Amino acid sequence: MKYLHIISFILLIIGGLNWLLYAFGWNLVNAIFGGIPALEQIIYVLVGLAAVYEAVTHKNNCKVCGM
């Protein structure tokens, strides 16, 4: 479960950075993957699933929250 937590956390960072850059008119996922729609959709789905996973398991994984 530790590796799943690490992977989902990295995906959340990528998603967060993409949203930040998108606010300034630049799409990080599109820039990295060259505008391949199917691959971009897979990345967005993985980032979304990572967010759901972290939202559900965060309290158990976090040393500060999981008292």
C-alpha positions in Angstrom: 0.0 0.0 0.0 3.0 2.3 0.5 3.8 2.3 -3.2 0.2 2.9 -4.2 0.2 5.9 -1.8 3.5 7.2 -3.3 2.2 6.8 -6.9 -1.1 8.5 -6.2 0.7 11.3 -4.4 3.0 11.9 -7.4 -0.1 11.9 -9.7 -1.8 14.4 -7.5 1.3 16.7 -7.8 1.2 16.4 -11.6 -2.5 17.1 -11.6 -2.1 20.1 -9.3 0.8 21.5 -11.4 -1.3 21.0 -14.5 -4.2 23.0 -13.0 -1.8 25.8 -12.0 -0.3 26.1 -15.4 -3.7 25.7 -17.1 -4.8 28.8 -15.2 -2.1 30.7 -17.1 -3.0 29.1 -20.5 -0.6 26.2 -20.7 -1.6 22.5 -20.4 1.3 20.4 -19.0 -0.2 17.0 -19.9 -0.8 18.2 -23.5 2.8 19.5 -23.7 4.4 16.3 -22.4 2.3 13.8 -24.4 2.2 15.8 -27.6 -1.5 16.1 -27.9 -2.3 12.4 -28.2 -6.0 12.5 -27.0 -6.2 8.8 -25.8 -3.0 9.1 -23.8 -4.1 12.4 -22.3 -7.4 10.9 -21.3 -5.6 8.0 -19.6 -3.4 10.4 -17.6 -6.5 12.4 -16.5 -8.3 9.3 -15.4 -5.2 8.1 -13.4 -4.9 11.5 -11.8 -8.6 11.5 -10.9 -8.4 8.0 -9.5 -5.3 9.0 -7.5 -7.4 11.9 -6.0 -10.2 9.6 -5.0 -7.7 7.1 -3.5 -6.0 9.8 -1.5 -9.3 11.3 -0.3 -10.4 7.9 0.9 -7.2 6.7 2.5 -5.4 9.9 3.5 -6.3 9.7 7.2 -4.8 6.2 7.5 -1.7 7.1 5.5 -0.9 10.5 6.9 1.2 10.6 10.1 -0.2 14.0 11.1 -3.9 13.1 10.4 -3.9 9.4 11.4 -3.8 9.8 15.2 
